[in-house]
Amino acid sequence: MTPAVVFGAVFALLGVTLLTNLWHLRRSRPRELRPVSTRRLSVLIPARNEAENLRRLLPSLLAQDYPDFEVIVHDDGSEDGTWEVLSSIHDRRLRAFRGSGPPSGWVGKVHALYSATREATGELLLFLDADVALKHPAALSQLVAHFERLPQPAALTGITHLKGGGQLVVSLVPLVILSLLPIPIAARLRSKRMSALNGQCWMIAREDYDRLEPHLQHRDEVLEDIRIGRYLKQRGVEPVMADLQDLIEVWMYRSVPDAWRGFRKNVYLFMGERWWSFLPLHALYLALLIVPPLVSPWFVAAWYALKLLSDRFVRCPARITLATPVSLLLGAALQLDSALAHWSGRVDWKGRSVGRAALQLD
């Protein structure tokens, strides 16, 4: 079998997976439906140095038309104006709690969310990152309506509208998810690896959360959303991926350097968290990136086609697609930098060291 045939088969498989996912996700978009019930909803937000993002998120939340909800924000030892922003908003639906940071053995975000659940009074829990914003006043109602129509027990999550800077790097995330994870058949497969949970936005029934306590079980995980998604699936709560771009936008990073620092803490963990899993995957990425164009220029077109489909679906600007080779090379360099950072114990985020060494778990 020639290299051209091998690489052709690989790109064909990636393309079929991506196109199938796009078809499935377009069908899964929450429609303009009202919730079957009006169960009380608790929106839970972790916040460390999120003053700027909260000024965008909180007004979008407090403008929602859902009849019975509360917003709980746990300030995770912020060093900026986060607490001042929270204190300046006077709305009975908003409750803010000020922490001094996570205890030993906990990641800050995980501890903040778990602490928020201890204060929640809702029958439904919606976890949102602080860099999220809701796009219109009916967004919460449509999220709840979509969740209520899922076969239970389930966790609703999805693809969000990615905004902000650093998209040369950020746009690789949907490309990886859409071309590698067969979303329509994931629910039919028992493998916990066939699951996806986007920590930016996910919803679960309170009774299922309290039964499994996923944040408590994954208190030391930097990549907590991936681990929690697999944990929930393993215990019978199916994470369901939907296209939420019409409801939720996420302002992840300001620039490529900012995105680089953010992904540095995650990429190595995503690729297995051990050198013997990372190195083969990194080598495979490089092989697919470098070797196929040497075999045939058509494989350059294949990369562009995959990235074009992914970028159009997540509404990335055309200039990002034109820079596909730059994005792919940045991805290779970021993988290596993330591994070196973890191996050397210099992984940090928002002024804190994270990772196994920092958590004193080794």
N, C-alpha and C positions, 0 to 999 in steps of 0.2 A: 504494500500500500504506500503510495507516494505521499510526501509531506503536503502537497497541495490538496489531496483528497482528505487527509486527516484534518487539516485546518479548515477546509471547506465544511466538513461535517460538524466541527466545533462551532463555527460561526452560524451555521444553519440551525443548530440546536439552540444557541443563544437567541437567535432571531425569532424562532418559533415560540420560545418561552416568553420573550418580551411582547410579541404581538398578542399572544393568548392572554397575558396579564392585562394589557391595555384594553382589550375587548371586555374582559371580566370587570375591570375597575370602572369602565364607563357605565356598565350596567348597574354597578353598585352605588352610584352616586345617590346620596340621600335626596329624596324628592321633597317637595313642599307639602309635607304631611304634618299633622298635629299629633302630639303624643296620645296614645290610647288612654293613659292615666296621667295624673299630675303628681306622681310620687316625688317627695322632697329630694332635691339634688344638692349634693355638696361638691363644690369646685375647689380643688386642693392645689395649692401653688407653693413650690419651694422658691426662696428668694435669697440669693447672696450677691450683694452689689448689683442690684437690678433696678436702681432708681429710674433710669431712662426707660427701660422696658415696661415697668409697671405703670408709668404715665400713659403708655399706649394701651396696655392690656386692661387695666381696671375700668376705665371708662367704657370700653367695648363690652365688658362683662356686665357692668351695672346698667347698661342700656338694654339688656335682654328682656324679651317679653315672656319668658317662661315664668309661670305664676308662683312657684315655690322653690327658691334656691338660696343657698348661702355661699359665700366666698371666704375661704380660710387660707390665709397666707402665713407661712412660717418663715420669719426672717432669720436666716442661718448665720448669725454673727456678722452682718454686713458692716463694711467699713466706709461706705459712701452714704448717700442720702436716702437709702431705702426706707428706713424707719420714718424719716420725716415725710416721705411721700405717703406712706401708709397712714400716718397720724393726721395728715391733712384732709383725708377723705372721711366724711361723716355720713355714713349710710349704714343702717341697721343690718343690712345683708352682709356687710364686710366685717370679718373678725380677723385681727392680726395678732400674732404671738411672736415675741422676741426671744430668740435663743442665743446662746453664747458659742455655739459650735457643737459638732457631734462628739459623743463619748468615744473612748478608745474602741477600735474594732468596727466603727461605723463610717461609711462615706457620708459626707455632709448632705447631699441631695436626698439620699435614701432615708436618713434620719429625719430630715425636715418633713418629708412626705409621711412617714410613719407617725411622727408627732402630730401632724395635721389630722390624720385619721382618728386619733384619740379624741379630738375635739369635734369631729363631724357628727351631725345629727341626721344626715340624709339617708334615704333608702337606696340611693344610687350615688356612686362616687365617680367624679370626673377628675382625672389628674392632668394638669396643664403645666408646661414649662412657662417661665416668666417672660420669655421672648415671643410668646404667642399673642395674637390678637384675633378676635372674632369679627367676621367681615360684615355681618348685618344683624339686626336685633332678633331675628328668628333663628339664629344659628343654634342656640342651646335647645330650643324646641325641636328642631330638625334632628339634632344628634340624639336626643332622647327617643324621638319617634323611630329613628332607624334602629337604635339599640333594642327597643321593645319588640321589633319585628324579627329579631334574630332568634334562632333556636337556642334556648337556654339550657345549661349555663354557658355564657359566652363573655368575651371582652371585646368591645368595639375599639378599633384603632384605625389608622389609615395614613394615606399620603396627604400631606399638607402642602399649601402653596408656599414655596420657599422664596423669601424676599431677602433684601439686604445685599451685602458685599460678599466677596470671596467665592463667587459662584464657579470660578475655574476649578475649585476643589469641591465645593458643596454639591455641584451637579453630578459628581461621581456616585453619590449615595443612591439616588434613585436609579441610576444606570445599573449598579450592582444588584439592587433589590429586584428590579423588574426583569433583568436578564438571567438571574440565577435561581430565584425562588418561584416555583410554579404555584402561584397563589390559588387558582381554582381547585387544584387537587390536594392542596396542603391539608385541608380539613379531613380528607379521606385517608390520609396517611397517619400512622400511629407514631412515627418518628418525631421526637420532640424538636429535632433540628428543622423540621418542616413547619416552622411557625415564625411569625414576625409580630413584634410589638413595638410601636413607635412611642418612645417615652415622652415625646412632645405632647401627645394627646391620646388618652385611653380611658374607657369607661367600663365599670364593672358593678354588679349588684353588691350592695353592702353585705348581704348574707354570704356571698361567695368569697368576698374579701376577708371577712372575719373568720371564716372557716379555714382559709389557707394562709392568711397573713403574709403575702409575698414579700413585702419590704422587710419584715422581720427575718424571714428566711434568707434574704439576700442582702443583709445589712452591709457587707463588706465589698459589694460589687460596684466598680466604676461603670461597667457596661450593664447596669441593672435592668434596662428594658429588655435586652435580648435574653438575659437569664430568667427574668420573670415570665416572659412569653413562653419559654420552654417549660418552665415550672408549671404554669397554669395548664398548658396543653397536656402535660404528663398526668395531671390530676383532674382531667375531664372538663376544664374550662377552656373552650376553643377561642383563641385570638382571631378575630375576623377583620381582615384588611379591607377598607373601603376608600373610595376617592373622596376626600374631605376638602378638596381645594376650594370649593365654592363657599365653604363655611369658615375655614381657619387658615390664617397666614402666619408664617414664622419668620422672624427677623433674626436669623442665627448669628451672623457675624458681620462686622463692618468691612473687612478687607481680607485678602489672601493670607497675610501674616496672622491675623486674628483667627481665621479658620484653621490655619496650620496648627496653631497652639491648641485649639479646641480638639481637633481630630487626633493630635499626637497621643493623647491619653487613651483613645479608644481603639485605634486601628489594630495595634498589636493584639489586644484582647479579642477583637473580632476574628482575628486570624489564628486563634487557638490558644494564645496565652503561654505557649511553650515553644522553645526554639525548634523542636523536632516537628511541630506542625506549621510554624511560621515559615521556615526556610523552604520547604517544598511548595507551599502556596505562593510565596514571593517569586520563586523560580518559575512557576507556572505562569504567573502574571507577566513576568518579563518575557517568557517564551512567546506568549500570545501577542505581546506588544511589539517585539522586535523581529522575531523570525518570519511571521506571515508576510509582511511587506517585502522581505527579501525573496520570498518564494514567488509572489505575484503582486503587482500593484493593485489588483482587484481587492486584496485584503485591506488596503488602506480605505477603499470605498466601503468595505463592510463595516469597519470601525465607525466611519462617518455615518453610515446608515443607522447603526444601533444607537449612536449618541444622538442623532437627529430625532429619532422616534422618542427616545427618553426625554430629551430636552423639550420637545414640543408638548409632550404630555404634561410635564411639570412647569411649563410656561417660562422656560429660560430664554433669555434674549438670543437672537441669531448669532451675535458676536461670540457667545460662549460655545456654540456648536462649531463655528469656524475655527475656534482654537482647540478643537478636540485633541490633536497630538500633544499640545501643551498640558492639557488637563491629565491625559493619560501618563505622561512623564512625571508630572507633579505627584500623581498617585503612587507611582513606583518609589519616588524619593521619600514620600511621606510614610510609606510602609516601613522603609528601612530606618528612618529617623525615629518613628514610634518604637520600633523594636530596640534600638540603641538606648532610647530614653528609659524604657522599662528595665533593660538589662543593667543599666548604670544607676537606677534608682533616682533619676532626676525628673520624674513625672510630676508636674504641678498644674494647678488650675485655680484661678481666682485667689492667688496668694496662699494656697495650701498645697502641701505635698500629698499626692494620692498614689494608689498602687499598693501592692502587698507589703513592701518594706515599710512604707509610711504608716500602714495600719497595724504593724507589728503582728502579722499573722504567720510569718514564716519562722 
